[in-house]
Amino acid sequence: MKRVQQGFTLIELMIVVAIIGILAAVAIPQYRDYTSKSKAASALASLNSYKQAVSLCIQESSTATGCDLNTKGIPDTMATPLISSVGVSGGTITANIPANAMGNSGAGTIVLAPTLLGEAAIKWSITSTGMPNAVSAALAKNNS
C-alpha cells in the first residue's frame, strides 16, 4: 500500500524557519541603514533655506562674518521631528538632532560650514557628531 503525503514534515518546516531567520538577520540592519540615510537627506533638505540665506548674506557682504541667526535674512531657528533647533553663527549652520531621530542613541549635530572659493563660489562642508555610521557616510557624500 502506498501512503499519500498529507503535509510538511517537521524538518521541512524547520528549514523554512531557518531560511526566514537568516533573511531577516540580513534585511533588518539594511532597512535600518536605509531609513537612517533617508532621514538624514530629509534633515539636509530642511536646512536648505538656511544654506540659501547664508549664501546670499555672504555674497552681499563678501564675508561670512555677521551672517548670524535671525539677521540679514537668515530665518529664526525651527524645530522638526528630525531637528530640535538650528543655530547660525558666522555663516556656520549647526543643526541639533534629538536622540533616536536618525538611529542615533544620543543627541547629535550636523554642521554645515561655508568656504568662500572666489567671488561667487561657496563650498559647503558637512560634518556630524553622534550619528550612526550610515548617516555619517550619507552626509559625507553630500559635501558640495
C-alpha positions in Angstrom: 0.0 0.0 0.0 1.1 3.5 -0.8 0.5 6.3 1.6 -0.1 9.8 0.3 1.8 12.6 2.0 -0.6 15.0 3.7 1.6 17.8 4.9 5.1 19.0 5.6 7.5 17.2 7.8 9.0 18.9 10.9 12.4 19.1 9.3 11.0 20.9 6.2 9.2 23.5 8.5 12.4 24.0 10.5 14.4 24.6 7.3 11.9 27.2 6.2 12.0 28.9 9.6 15.8 28.9 9.5 15.9 30.5 6.0 13.4 33.2 7.1 15.6 33.9 10.1 18.7 34.3 8.0 17.0 36.6 5.6 15.6 38.7 8.5 19.1 38.9 10.1 20.4 40.5 6.9 17.4 42.6 5.9 16.7 44.3 9.2 20.1 46.1 9.6 20.0 47.1 5.9 16.5 48.5 6.4 17.6 50.5 9.4 20.5 52.0 7.5 18.2 52.9 4.6 15.7 54.7 6.8 18.6 56.5 8.7 20.0 57.7 5.4 16.6 58.9 4.1 16.1 60.8 7.4 19.5 62.4 7.0 18.6 63.5 3.5 15.3 64.9 4.8 17.1 66.9 7.5 19.6 68.3 4.9 16.7 69.3 2.7 15.1 71.2 5.6 18.3 73.1 6.1 18.4 74.3 2.5 16.6 77.6 3.5 19.4 78.3 5.9 22.1 77.5 3.3 20.4 79.8 0.8 20.1 82.7 3.3 23.7 82.3 4.4 24.9 82.1 0.8 23.0 85.4 0.0 24.4 87.0 3.1 28.0 86.0 2.2 27.6 87.2 -1.4 26.2 90.6 -0.3 28.9 91.2 2.3 31.8 89.2 0.7 32.4 87.6 4.1 30.7 85.2 6.5 31.2 87.5 9.4 27.9 88.8 10.6 25.9 86.1 8.9 24.1 85.0 12.1 20.8 83.6 13.1 17.8 86.0 12.7 19.9 88.7 10.9 20.4 89.7 7.3 17.5 87.5 6.1 18.6 84.3 7.9 15.5 82.8 9.4 15.0 82.1 13.1 15.5 78.6 14.5 13.0 76.0 13.7 12.1 72.6 15.1 11.0 69.5 13.1 10.8 65.8 14.2 14.4 65.4 12.9 15.9 68.7 14.0 15.4 70.1 17.5 17.0 73.5 16.8 19.2 75.4 14.4 22.0 77.8 15.1 23.8 80.1 12.7 27.0 81.9 13.7 29.5 83.4 11.3 27.8 81.5 8.4 28.2 78.1 10.0 24.9 76.3 10.4 24.6 73.9 13.3 21.5 71.6 13.5 20.8 69.8 16.8 19.4 66.3 16.3 17.3 64.8 19.1 18.1 61.3 20.4 16.7 58.4 18.3 15.7 60.7 15.4 18.0 59.1 12.9 19.0 55.9 14.7 21.4 57.8 17.0 21.3 56.8 20.6 22.1 60.2 22.0 21.7 63.8 20.8 23.8 64.6 17.7 24.7 67.5 15.5 25.0 68.3 11.8 27.3 71.2 11.0 27.4 72.9 7.6 30.4 75.2 7.2 30.8 77.5 4.2 34.1 78.1 2.5 34.5 81.0 0.1 36.2 79.9 -3.1 36.1 83.1 -5.1 33.8 86.0 -5.7 30.6 83.9 -6.1 31.6 80.4 -5.2 30.8 78.8 -1.9 31.7 75.2 -0.9 29.8 73.6 1.9 31.4 71.0 4.1 29.1 68.8 6.1 30.2 67.1 9.4 28.2 65.3 12.0 28.7 64.1 15.6 26.8 61.5 17.5 25.3 59.9 14.3 25.3 56.3 13.2 27.9 55.3 10.6 25.3 55.1 7.8 24.2 58.7 8.4 27.7 60.0 8.6 28.6 58.3 5.3 25.4 59.7 3.6 26.3 63.2 4.9 29.9 62.9 3.7 28.6 62.1 0.1 26.6 65.3 0.2 29.6 67.6 0.7 29.4 70.1 -2.1 
